[in-house]
Amino acid sequence: MTTVIWKYVLELDEVQTVKMPAGAKILGVFVQNNQPILYAMVDIRYEREAVEIYTFVTGQFAPLESFHYIGTYLVNEETFVGHVFTKA
């Protein structure tokens, strides 16, 4: 069996690059220990590739029609709300 679920700790940055095996399926984003965590189902046989992750805050202008929604998270005593996307 070569398919597993990996987690990736996200920063509160607007754009960041995560290296995950090619063909990874992003499952969602959640909070653990006040840190946003992205979970993906990956096949560990494949070479890792760069995936850009975008975090927008509520009310921020963003060309959302160009993006695929992953999920929303709240951190810092719920004062920061991040909406996470990848490019469509």
C-alpha positions as CSV (number, residue, x, y, z in Angstrom):
1,M,0.0,0.0,0.0
2,T,1.6,3.3,-1.1
3,T,-1.3,5.7,-0.5
4,V,-1.2,7.6,2.8
5,I,-2.5,10.8,4.3
6,W,0.1,13.5,5.0
7,K,-0.3,16.8,6.9
8,Y,1.4,20.0,6.0
9,V,1.6,22.9,8.5
10,L,0.5,26.2,6.8
11,E,1.8,29.7,7.6
12,L,-0.5,32.6,7.7
13,D,1.0,33.9,4.5
14,E,-1.1,34.8,1.5
15,V,0.9,32.5,-0.9
16,Q,3.1,29.6,0.1
17,T,4.5,26.5,-1.7
18,V,4.0,23.0,-0.4
19,K,5.9,20.0,-1.8
20,M,3.7,17.0,-2.2
21,P,3.8,13.9,-4.4
22,A,2.4,14.4,-7.9
23,G,-1.3,13.7,-8.1
24,A,-2.0,14.3,-4.4
25,K,-5.6,14.9,-3.5
26,I,-6.1,17.7,-1.0
27,L,-8.7,16.7,1.6
28,G,-9.1,19.8,3.6
29,V,-7.7,22.3,6.1
30,F,-8.1,22.2,9.8
31,V,-6.6,23.7,13.0
32,Q,-4.3,21.8,15.3
33,N,-2.5,23.5,18.2
34,N,-3.6,26.9,16.8
35,Q,-1.8,26.1,13.5
36,P,-3.6,25.6,10.2
37,I,-2.9,22.2,8.8
38,L,-3.6,21.0,5.3
39,Y,-4.2,17.3,4.8
40,A,-3.7,15.4,1.5
41,M,-4.0,11.9,0.3
42,V,-0.7,11.1,-1.4
43,D,0.9,8.2,-3.2
44,I,4.5,8.1,-1.8
45,R,5.8,6.5,-5.0
46,Y,5.5,9.7,-6.9
47,E,8.0,12.5,-7.1
48,R,7.2,15.6,-5.1
49,E,6.0,18.7,-6.9
50,A,5.4,22.3,-5.8
51,V,1.8,23.2,-5.1
52,E,1.0,26.8,-4.4
53,I,-1.5,27.4,-1.6
54,Y,-3.3,30.7,-1.3
55,T,-4.9,32.1,1.9
56,F,-7.3,35.0,1.6
57,V,-8.9,36.8,4.5
58,T,-12.6,37.7,4.6
59,G,-13.3,40.7,2.5
60,Q,-10.0,40.6,0.7
61,F,-10.1,41.1,-3.1
62,A,-9.2,37.9,-4.9
63,P,-9.9,36.6,-8.4
64,L,-11.7,33.6,-6.9
65,E,-13.0,32.3,-10.2
66,S,-9.4,31.3,-10.9
67,F,-9.1,29.3,-7.7
68,H,-10.3,26.0,-6.2
69,Y,-11.6,26.3,-2.6
70,I,-10.1,23.9,0.0
71,G,-11.5,25.2,3.3
72,T,-11.7,27.9,6.0
73,Y,-9.9,28.0,9.3
74,L,-9.8,30.2,12.5
75,V,-6.7,30.7,14.6
76,N,-5.4,33.2,17.2
77,E,-8.4,33.0,19.4
78,E,-10.6,33.2,16.3
79,T,-9.2,36.7,15.3
80,F,-7.7,35.4,12.0
81,V,-10.0,33.7,9.5
82,G,-8.2,32.2,6.5
83,H,-9.9,30.9,3.4
84,V,-7.6,28.4,1.6
85,F,-7.4,27.9,-2.2
86,T,-5.3,26.3,-4.9
87,K,-5.2,27.5,-8.5
88,A,-8.0,26.0,-10.6
